[in-house]
Amino acid sequence: MDINRLQKQVDFIIEIDKLKDVYRQTFLINGKRNENDAEHSWHIAMIAILFQEYITDRSFDMARVLKMLLIHDLVEIDAGDTFAYDVEGNKDKKIREQAAAERLFGMLPSDQRDEFFELWNEFEKQITIESKIARAVDCFQPILHNYKTEGRAWKHHHVTHSQVIKRNKHIADASPVLWKYAKNMIDDALAKGYLE
């Protein structure tokens, strides 16, 4: 047994516990409080498992999708959560997240460090079917939360219907069925006054 390797992994596990203290703008469906990143990661992993039957390209690797979903937001431990529609905050998001990825994944043994970097970069580049599926469920979930909370975060930030459509239409790249469902929620949210 390599005790140094195990210690690096334990140190990383301790560090990523901080994800539970990174709060998102999205509210829990019950509206009681903001969701944290760890809850979001768990929820979107479950959504991916449940919705895999709606993915058009059947050649995907679900284990890879789940790894991406559990890894991609870890950088927010250092970089913080940037609200999707925050124009100013998104200007330096990539730089902040890259530095965070280097620090956090750099804590791991080299093989795991490289795997985590690869998965994180794959999610960011959005080229593979696995990354498109991961992005689709990552975007579907806050639409659902905003819809079920009568647009609470959308209203607070004065988010418009066109902004939500523009940001999320790529859901169709993984699943036209999920995009149709999401778009119906977005359109109904506009009709009900949840979106400007």
VENGI-V70853 format. One record per pair of residues at least 12 apart in sequence whose ideal C-beta (glycine too) atoms are under 7 Angstrom apart, sorted by the first residue. I is the first residue (numbers start at 1). J is the second residue. Records with the same first field share a line. If there is no record, write none. Layout:
I: J ; J
This chain:
5: 109
8: 107 ; 108 ; 109
9: 108
11: 107
12: 107 ; 108
15: 104 ; 107
16: 74 ; 77
18: 77
19: 37 ; 38 ; 73 ; 74 ; 77
20: 36 ; 38
21: 36
22: 36 ; 37 ; 76 ; 77 ; 80 ; 81
23: 36 ; 81
24: 36 ; 37 ; 40 ; 81
25: 83 ; 153 ; 157
26: 142 ; 145 ; 146 ; 153
27: 145 ; 149 ; 152 ; 153
29: 145 ; 148 ; 149
31: 149 ; 152
37: 73 ; 76 ; 81
40: 73 ; 141
41: 69 ; 70 ; 73
43: 141
44: 69 ; 137 ; 138 ; 141
45: 66 ; 69 ; 70
47: 137 ; 140 ; 141
48: 65 ; 66 ; 69 ; 133 ; 137
51: 137 ; 178
54: 175 ; 177 ; 178
55: 133 ; 174 ; 175
56: 175 ; 176
57: 129
59: 129
60: 129 ; 130 ; 133
61: 130
64: 130
65: 130 ; 133 ; 134
67: 119
68: 119 ; 122 ; 123 ; 130 ; 131 ; 134
69: 134 ; 138
71: 116 ; 119 ; 120
72: 120 ; 123 ; 134
74: 104
75: 97 ; 100 ; 101 ; 104
77: 100 ; 104
78: 99 ; 100 ; 103 ; 104
79: 96 ; 97 ; 100
83: 157
84: 167
85: 157 ; 159 ; 163
101: 117 ; 120
105: 117
132: 173 ; 174
133: 174
135: 170
136: 171 ; 174 ; 175 ; 178
139: 168 ; 171
140: 171 ; 178 ; 182
143: 168 ; 182 ; 185 ; 186
144: 185
146: 194
147: 185 ; 189 ; 194
150: 194
151: 189 ; 194 ; 195
154: 194 ; 195
155: 194
158: 196
159: 195 ; 196
160: 195 ; 196
161: 186 ; 190 ; 195
164: 186 ; 195
165: 186
168: 182
